[in-house]
Amino acid sequence: MPDSPFWSVILPTYRREKVLCDTVQHLLNLSYPNYELLVIDQTPDHEAPTEQFLLDCRKRFPDRFRHRIVAKANLPRARNIGAKMARGSFLLYCDDDIIPPVNLIELHRANLDRPGIGAATGGVHVERKKMPPKPRPCIITPNGRVVDFWEHEVPKGTTDSLRGGNMSISRQLATDVGLFDENYIGRANNEETDFSLRILRRGYQIAYDPAAAIVHLGYPTGGSRASKDSDEGRYFFESHHNNAYFFAKNFQQRYLPFFLKRELGWILIKQAIFQGHPERAVPSLRGLWLGYRAGLRNRS
């Protein structure tokens, strides 16, 4: 392919084993001729077969495969480490439990070449799900509500937010908007949407292309599920912390009643009463308060 700029595919991973190996194998077999794969590994200790696989990749693909172990598990931080390590002019972020099309980079590149586009994201095929059509994959309302339809059929166009496991951007623009906010904790919900808002505020649009779709396996262990399985209270603390941080940092305070209605309705009515989990209320409310205070300190 003539004029093939160098790309960096960045793969943060946490507590994944065989599915990580399968994903890495797929990403090493992409058809684009000029790219590297950076695995940012937050797993303390892998199983022996995974360790051997990663070692073999380093030997077989010395110019393409790079593996960095990081001690602190934080998804935005892992994304930022990848961006700072990257040699490519363009960054493509993927999840660690996906099956990508072989031409994934070419599809993202074509969308980034569209006029006025600053970043691009693709569709997602979720196994055993077929959802009705929707006009846009993600909408952010002025009061901070994020409404997404990633699993639906959506035509090619633009979107208000990137999808974290399948998104691309030039390294220069990613750096210019400040990379990813490491104050999002745990599973870091809303971190890619926070990043997207900063791109939109620069006057760029975000492209959405259903053809640039990956199969998201939603693997039952590892990833963000590790926190929920090991400490449910911490999981709900982190989730509501991130929701409140995202709102307080990015949206006008006159919409606070709308935000509180959503969050408190979820915590006190849906979770505590209808789903019968009152024990989740205290960590959720604590996360809400601390996240809101942190967001006010870091307002855009």
Secondary structure, DSSP 4 states (H G I P E B T S, - for coil): --S---EEEEEEE-S--HHHHHHHHHHHT-S-SSEEEEEEE--SS--HHHHHHHHHHHHH-TTTEEEEE-SS--HHHHHHHHHHH--SSEEEEE-SSEE--TTHHHHHHHHHTSTTEEEEEEEEEETT--B---S-SEEE-TTS-EEE-TTB---SEEESS--TTEEEEEHHHHHHTTS--TT--TT-TTHHHHHHHHHHHTT-EEEEEEEEEEEE---SSSTTHHHHHH-HHHHHHHHHHHHHHHHHHHS-GGGHHHHHHHHHIIIIIIIIIIS--GGGHHHHHHHHHHHHHHHHHT--
